[in-house]
Amino acid sequence: MTHRAIRIVFSAILVFGLIACSPIQRFHGYAPDDMLLAEIEVGRDTRDSVAEKIGRPGLTGVMEGAAWYYVQSDWIHEGWRAPVEVNREVVTISFDGSDRVSNIERFGLENGEVVPLSRRVTSTGPQGMSVLRQLFSNFGQFNPAQMLGGR
């Protein structure tokens, strides 16, 4: 091989090595953004109108009861390392006894603790914090490889 061919092969290996180490972002779940949530009127919209405006939560288990929970997790996978969760958000839309929206809240995870990121209306404080803690702790156990058919 000539020096030129060796340089080309070495350059190709270097480029492919750098590409393989590039982080890959993956997003799981769905949490509506603030623009979509602004379309919902507290005290006026119902479960049906919320479903039309932003959709229903992806997991049927989080649709039960007095609130809907929309959960989104963002993951980064770098090379051979295990995926790392870099962000998690839960949007809670609470309903009153007549199925009208009574509260809209967005929660995040900071230093391992559930923290409120925004609230539209709340008269009695956060609703369903134990459910939120369960959602945050359970999604920490999530393995993206399971979604792709791996074990």
C-alpha positions in Angstrom: 0.0 0.0 0.0 1.1 3.5 -0.7 1.2 6.2 1.9 -1.8 7.9 0.3 -3.9 4.7 0.6 -2.8 4.2 4.2 -3.9 7.8 5.0 -7.2 7.3 3.3 -7.9 4.1 5.3 -6.8 5.7 8.5 -9.0 8.8 7.9 -12.0 6.6 7.1 -11.5 4.6 10.3 -11.2 7.8 12.3 -14.4 9.3 10.7 -16.4 6.1 11.3 -15.1 6.0 14.9 -16.2 9.6 15.6 -19.6 8.9 14.0 -20.1 5.8 16.2 -19.4 7.9 19.3 -21.9 10.6 18.4 -24.8 10.7 21.0 -28.2 9.5 19.8 -31.2 11.2 21.4 -34.4 9.3 21.9 -37.7 10.6 23.1 -40.3 8.4 24.7 -43.9 9.3 25.5 -45.6 12.6 25.0 -46.1 15.7 27.1 -47.9 18.6 25.3 -46.0 21.9 25.2 -47.2 25.2 26.7 -48.6 26.4 23.4 -51.0 23.5 23.2 -51.9 23.7 26.9 -52.8 27.4 26.4 -55.7 26.2 24.2 -57.3 24.5 27.2 -59.6 26.7 29.3 -59.8 25.8 33.0 -63.4 25.4 34.1 -64.7 25.2 30.5 -63.0 22.4 28.7 -64.1 18.7 29.3 -62.3 15.4 28.9 -63.6 15.2 25.3 -62.5 18.6 24.3 -59.1 18.1 25.9 -58.8 14.8 23.9 -59.6 16.7 20.7 -57.1 19.6 21.4 -54.1 17.7 22.6 -54.9 14.0 22.5 -55.4 11.4 25.2 -52.5 10.1 27.4 -50.5 7.3 25.8 -50.9 4.9 28.7 -54.4 3.7 29.5 -53.4 3.3 33.2 -52.8 7.0 33.6 -56.2 8.0 32.3 -58.1 6.6 35.2 -59.5 8.8 38.0 -59.7 12.5 38.4 -56.6 13.4 36.3 -54.8 12.6 33.1 -51.0 12.2 33.1 -48.9 12.8 30.0 -45.3 11.5 30.5 -42.3 12.2 28.3 -38.7 11.0 28.9 -35.7 12.1 26.9 -32.7 9.7 26.7 -29.2 9.9 25.3 -27.3 6.9 24.1 -23.6 7.3 23.5 -21.6 4.5 21.8 -21.5 1.3 23.9 -22.7 2.9 27.1 -26.1 2.3 28.5 -28.8 4.9 27.7 -29.0 7.8 30.2 -32.3 9.6 30.9 -31.6 13.4 30.7 -35.1 14.8 31.1 -38.5 13.7 32.3 -41.7 15.7 32.3 -45.2 15.0 33.5 -48.2 17.1 32.6 -51.2 16.6 34.8 -54.7 17.7 33.8 -57.1 17.4 36.7 -60.9 17.2 36.2 -63.7 18.1 38.7 -66.8 16.0 39.4 -68.5 17.2 36.2 -65.5 16.2 34.0 -64.4 19.9 33.5 -60.7 20.9 33.7 -59.9 22.1 37.2 -56.1 22.3 37.0 -53.2 22.0 34.6 -49.7 21.4 36.0 -46.3 20.5 34.6 -43.7 18.6 36.7 -40.1 17.8 36.1 -37.4 15.9 37.9 -34.5 17.9 39.5 -31.9 16.2 41.7 -34.1 13.1 42.0 -37.1 15.1 43.3 -40.4 15.9 41.7 -40.7 19.6 41.2 -43.5 21.8 39.7 -42.4 23.5 36.5 -45.7 25.4 35.9 -49.2 25.6 37.1 -52.2 27.2 35.5 -54.7 27.1 38.3 -54.5 25.4 41.7 -56.6 26.0 44.7 -55.6 23.2 47.0 -52.0 22.5 46.0 -50.6 19.8 43.8 -53.1 16.9 43.1 -52.0 13.3 43.0 -48.3 13.8 44.1 -48.1 10.1 45.0 -49.1 9.1 41.5 -46.5 11.5 40.1 -43.8 10.0 42.3 -44.8 6.6 41.1 -44.6 7.7 37.4 -41.2 9.3 38.0 -39.8 6.3 39.8 -41.2 3.7 37.4 -39.9 5.4 34.4 -36.5 5.4 35.9 -36.6 1.6 35.6 -37.4 1.9 31.8 -35.1 0.2 29.4 -35.3 1.5 25.9 -33.8 -1.7 24.6 -37.0 -3.5 25.7 -39.0 -1.2 23.3 -36.7 -2.4 20.4 -37.2 -6.0 21.1 -33.9 -6.5 23.0 -33.6 -8.0 26.5 
